[in-house]
Amino acid sequence: MSEARTSTAAVRRRTPARSRREVILEAAVNLFRERGFHSTGIDDIGAVAGISGPAVYRHFANKDDILITAFARTWERMMEGVAVARTMEPAEAVETLMRSHLTVCIEHRSLISLWTFEQRHLPPNYRREARRQQDGYVGAWIGYLNALRPELSREEAKLAVHAALGVYQCIIVFEYDVEREKLEAFVLNAVRATLFGDLSPPRKRTRR
């Protein structure tokens, strides 16, 4: 056996099971985002993770198990901002949610991409749970926004929140050669404008 192979084998033997599981999860999440869930095979995941396809089953039952784990991880990241916001007044809470969501979109782009675009591939019972979690997350935004803008009905606040969350889609789907500080400022300003913009219909111009 060559020295390189001996070294690689030794590293793999020393790699804790949890670390290997994290490597597999990261590989799978990135592949799911790039190729789609159905177009990614277990062998593909194993190859990127540096193991054989069958070895993946030592850590995950199947692809569904990996996807469910990824969704749980995304939910943990998203709820961190909600937990902090609960200790604040509405204005500060909204700002915290805006910044927290932006951080997740930038630093966990593949995870949030799965949350946004791959829910349909979850098993039905987990899909219902993911939808419940998503509704609760959006509901937190709506509650704080309604506290700041009592003139809005709940449906109007819901519309504003959905539109604001839609602003983040650009940095999930596309890549920009823009400094992070400028990117964050631009996105946050756009989200604020959406949340606190005028929902009144435009006035019709009268002809003279």
Secondary structure, DSSP 8 states (H G I E B T S, - for coil): --HHHHHHHHHHHHS-HHHHHHHHHHHHHHHHHHH-STT--HHHHHHHHTS-TGGGGGT-SSHHHHHHHHHHHHHHHHHHHHHHHTTS-HHHHHHHHHHHHHHHHHHTHHHHHHHHH-GGGS-HHHHHHHHHHHHHHHHHHHHHHHHH-TTS-HHHHHHHHHHHHHHTHHHHH----S-HHHHHHHHHHHHHHHHTS--S--------
